[in-house]
Each structure stands twice: as C-alpha cells, then as structure tokens.
Amino acid sequence: MSKRQQPSRGSTQEFAKSAHNTPNKVRNSENKTPKTSKKAMTSENPEEISKIDELYTMMKSVMVKLETLDLINERILSVEQNVKSLTKSMEFAHAEIADIKEEMKQRKKTEEKNVTRIGELEESNRRLQETVVDLKARSMRDNLLFHNIEESDEEDCAEVIYSLLEEKLDVPDPRQNIKIDRAHRVGRKRDSRRKPRAIVAKFNFFPDREKIRRNARKLKGTRIGISEQFPEEIEKVRQKLYPEMRRAKAEKQRVRLVRDKLFINNVEFIPNNS
C-alpha cells in the first residue's frame, strides 16, 4: 500500500505566501473600480450635467427673483404704512372740515340773527329819531324866528319884538293883546360886523303866532324876515326844497311848504335823490 506523499516544506510556504497576497489584489481591484466608474459617468452622461447646470441656473434665477420679491414686499409694506398714515391724516382733515362746516353753519345762523337784530334796531332807531324830531318840532310849534334885527348890548328881545309888531306889522297894542312867553337871540354872540343873530320868540297862543307869520309880507322891502323854527333835521330837508319852490313860484304855480314837504298844485314834490 502506497503511502500519501506529504507536501514539502517549500511548497507549503509558497501556498501561504500566495494566500496572503491574494486579498490585497482583490482590495486593490475594488479600490480602482469606483475611479473608473466616475470617469465613465463624466464621459458617458453630458446631458445630465447640462440639465444640472440648467437646474442650477434656474434655481439661481428663482433666488434672485425671490430676493426681488422680498424688496418689493418691503416696499409694499412701506407704501401700506404711508397709505395708512395718509388715511389717518385725511380722516383727521375730514373731521376738521366737518367741524369747520358745523362752526360756519352756526356762525351763519348767528349772523342771520344778528342781521335781523341789526335791522330791527335800525328800524327802531329810525322810529325813535322820527319821534325825537317830531317832539322837537312840536316844542317849536309856537316859535317864530325874526331875522336881520340889529343887536344891541343889554337888549330886551321881547320888547324888540313888540316894537316890531307895533311899528312894522301894524298890530294894535301888542303888549296887551299878544303874550310872548320868552324871546332870545339864537347862538353865541358874534362880531358886530357880522350878520345879526336871529331872535326866537315863543308865543303863548298859536293863533297869535299864525297871525304874525301871515303878516310877514308887510316887511317886504326891509331886511327883516320872519320864518318858522324847525329842528335841524327838518331844516336840512327844507333847504334842499327851496330851489324847487322858487322855480314853481316863478312859473306861477300854487306852492306850499309844510314842514319838510313841498306841495306844488296840491301834489307832493318828491326829490330824485329820495
């Protein structure tokens, strides 16, 4: 029976050496394989790389747009704040305008009341003035003015009038038949070279006054004149009527001047400026 040959010592060492070296070759081959695949991918997939670049560009564009949108959003927020502030200002202005309108409305009402009140006061004042003028005229009703009678110191005006009635108007015994309540010069004493002041005489009996006034025509040709006494307000109106009265007399029309009214042929004359 043959015996199994045992391996030699040298062959055993070679087997062990080969077994030890084999894994390293496997590892090296594994490590080299990925590098080869990357290069293959780079060289074999250009379309994918292009798509990636496009995607990157697109994302970059989107990011830029997003940043722009952020800026726009900030501006919109700022505008909204400004609009809110402006709205508040306008609301305040509208409120102010409403208050002003209401105030103007109230003032207008007050003004209308004041205008009405002023009109009433003016009318009341006009009536009061008319009443005062009428009372003054009534108080002068018995008075006559004697013009251009020479003045003298310490004269008795009543006696001067009595002498005039007796000597110029042919009134019999005037001191007994006619009573003069009082008589005096009108106004302050003036230089003797100037025109004499008029004498105002108040008669006790109105018919006596009228009789003397109607007899004043007997003084024609003298410097002396007789006229009724009126308040200043009436006298101003009469002064404006005198020219028209003289014109009507020159035309032989019937003329009467009663207080502040002129009647021509029994028709009251109304001045154009009235």
C-alpha positions, 0 to 999 in steps of 0.5 A: 500500500502506497503511502500519501506523499506529504507536501514539502516544506517549500511548497507549503510556504509558497501556498501561504505566501500566495494566500496572503497576497491574494486579498490585497489584489482583490482590495486593490481591484475594488479600490480602482473600480469606483475611479473608473466608474466616475470617469465613465459617468463624466464621459458617458452622461453630458446631458445630465450635467447640462440639465444640472447646470440648467437646474442650477441656473434656474434655481439661481434665477428663482433666488434672485427673483425671490430676493426681488420679491422680498424688496418689493414686499418691503416696499409694499409694506412701506407704501401700506404704512404711508397709505395708512398714515395718509388715511389717518391724516385725511380722516383727521382733515375730514373731521376738521372740515366737518367741524369747520362746516358745523362752526360756519353753519352756526356762525351763519345762523348767528349772523342771520340773527344778528342781521335781523337784530341789526335791522330791527334796531335800525328800524327802531332807531329810525322810529325813535329819531322820527319821534325825537324830531317830531317832539322837537318840532312840536316844542317849536310849534309856537316859535317864530324866528325874526331875522336881520334885527340889529343887536344891541348890548343889554337888549330886551328881545321881547320888547324888540319884538313888540316894537316890531309888531307895533311899528312894522306889522301894524298890530294894535297894542301888542303888549296887551293883546299878544303874550310872548312867553320868552324871546332870545337871540339864537347862538353865541354872540358874534362880531358886530360886523357880522350878520345879526343873530336871529331872535326866537320868540315863543308865543303863548297862543298859536293863533297869535303866532299864525297871525304874525307869520301871515303878516310877514309880507308887510316887511317886504322891502326891509331886511327883516324876515320872519320864518318858522323854527324847525329842528335841524333835521327838518331844516336840512330837508327844507333847504334842499326844497327851496330851489324847487319852490322858487322855480314853481313860484316863478312859473306861477304855480300854487306852492306850499311848504309844510314842514319838510314837504313841498306841495306844488298844485296840491301834489307832493314834490318828491326829490330824485335823490329820495 
